[in-house]
Amino acid sequence: MNHLCGVYRPFDLQIDYARGLYLYAKDGKRFIDTFSGIGVLAFGHADRDIEDAMISKMKRYTHVSNFLLDEDAEIAAAKLVERTRRQGRVFFSNSGTEANEAALKAVKKLRKGAIVAFEKDFHGRTLGSLSITGFSNLREQFNPLLPEVVFLPHNNPEAFRSFVEQNQIAGVFVECLLGTGGLRQISNNMARTIMELKEKNYFLLVADEVQSGLGRTGRFFSYEHFGLKPDIITVAKALGGGLPLGATIFLDQVMDVFKYSEHGSTFAPNPVALAAANVVLNKIDDSLIAQVKQKGEYLKNELKFINNGLIKEVRGLGLMVGAEINVNPDLLKQIAFKNGILLNIVDGNVVRFLPPLNITYEEIDLIVELFENSLKEVDFERNRTETSFASKA
Ligand SMILES: Cc1ncc(COP(=O)(O)O)c(C=O)c1O
C-alpha cells in the first residue's frame, strides 16, 4: 500500500471473488459482508440480473459523453421521478457527494441566505458537500469552507425555529436516518417543524437519500417515514448496482433550475451504470420494500434478543440498522474478522448493518450468531485481561 494515500484502513484480506452476502479470500476463507460495500450492493455481490445488464451494455458501448443521449438515462430518470409522485427532472452524477454538490448549486442559484445543515449529518467529502457535513473533525483542516453554511443541533426544533425566525434561509439539508452519524433518525417533531417553517419561510428543502434511499429503510425514500416534502432529493450508493452513479432529483417548482451548460460531467451518467440502475430500480418494487421492512424488524429484534449487556441500543429503519456497543470497537472488529464476519463501525461505537435488501432470514440468523459470538469473545478477552492485571497488581 506504499503508493496509496493513507486515507483508508482496509481489512487484511486479499479478495478472490464475491457472491451475494459473501466475499471469498484468495486463501479460500469466506467472509460475511454485513454492510454491502457501504450500502452499494442492494442485491449483494455479483447479482446475476445486474451483471447481465452491465455486460450486455458494455458490449454495445461503455462511454459516449453527454454529446449523445443514452436511452437508459431517460428511463432511469423517469423511474426515479415516478417514485416521488411529483413532477421532476434528474441530473445524474458519479457519487453521493456530487449529487449533493448539484443540490447545493441549485440552492445557491435559486435562493439567497444561510444554508442550514445539522450536526452529525454526513453529505460527502468534496468541498461543497464537506461544507454541509456535520462533523467538525472532518471539516476543520479544510477551512474556510462555504461561508453561508450554519450548523444547528440534530433534532432540536426550538433551535431551528429560533434560527429560521431570525435569519434569511436559502436551503436546509437533512439526512433523515443518519448513516455515518450513528443510525439516529430525525424526530417527528423536528420533521413537522421543518415543514411548518418551510411553508412560511420559502427555503428549499434537500433530502439526502444517498444512503437511506432506494428502499433501504422500508420505504422507497426515507423522508416518507417522516412526512417531509423535499424540493430536491439526492441518491447514489445502490443506484448503479455497484458502479458509480449519483442522481439529484429536482421537483415541482425547482425542476428547471439548471439551464443549458449550467452544470455537467464528462463521465456521468456512465451507460453501463445506467443499464444496471434500470435493473436495480425495477427490482426495488413495492413487494421488495415490504420485505425490507419485515426483515429489518426481524434483524433488530434478533439483535435485541442478544441481551448480554454488551449492546446499549439497537436502532434504525428497515435494513439500515445500528447496534451501539459497550465493548472496544477495534477489538470487536478484529475478533469478528477472525470469525469471518466483516463489521463496519460508525460514530465511534455503532455497528452499522446494511445487508443486501434481498437477504434471507437464514442469513440474518447467521450474521446475528457470528456477531453475538464475537461480542462474547471480546467480553471474555476483556475479563481475562482485567483478571490477569488484577492478579499481578
Ligand atoms: C448520506 C450520505 N450522503 C452523501 C454521501 C457521500 O457519498 P459518496 O461517498 O458517494 O460521495 C454519503 C456517503 O457515505 C452518505 O452516506
The ligand as a MOL file (V3000), in Angstrom:
LIG
                    3D

  0  0  0     0  0            999 V3000
M  V30 BEGIN CTAB
M  V30 COUNTS 16 16 0 0 0
M  V30 BEGIN ATOM
M  V30 1 C -25.9130 10.2770 3.4600 0
M  V30 2 C -24.7020 10.3760 2.5980 0
M  V30 3 N -24.5710 11.4210 1.7710 0
M  V30 4 C -23.5120 11.5530 0.9550 0
M  V30 5 C -22.5110 10.6110 0.9490 0
M  V30 6 C -21.3350 10.7780 0.0410 0
M  V30 7 O -21.3890 9.8100 -0.9460 0
M  V30 8 P -20.0830 9.3940 -1.7840 0
M  V30 9 O -19.1610 8.7110 -0.8580 0
M  V30 10 O -20.6260 8.5150 -2.8660 0
M  V30 11 O -19.5180 10.6560 -2.3250 0
M  V30 12 C -22.5990 9.5090 1.7930 0
M  V30 13 C -21.5190 8.5040 1.8250 0
M  V30 14 O -21.3940 7.7150 2.7040 0
M  V30 15 C -23.7310 9.3820 2.6350 0
M  V30 16 O -23.8620 8.3500 3.4650 0
M  V30 END ATOM
M  V30 BEGIN BOND
M  V30 1 1 1 2
M  V30 2 1 2 3
M  V30 3 2 2 15
M  V30 4 2 3 4
M  V30 5 1 4 5
M  V30 6 1 5 6
M  V30 7 2 5 12
M  V30 8 1 6 7
M  V30 9 1 7 8
M  V30 10 2 8 9
M  V30 11 1 8 10
M  V30 12 1 8 11
M  V30 13 1 12 13
M  V30 14 1 12 15
M  V30 15 2 13 14
M  V30 16 1 15 16
M  V30 END BOND
M  V30 END CTAB
M  END
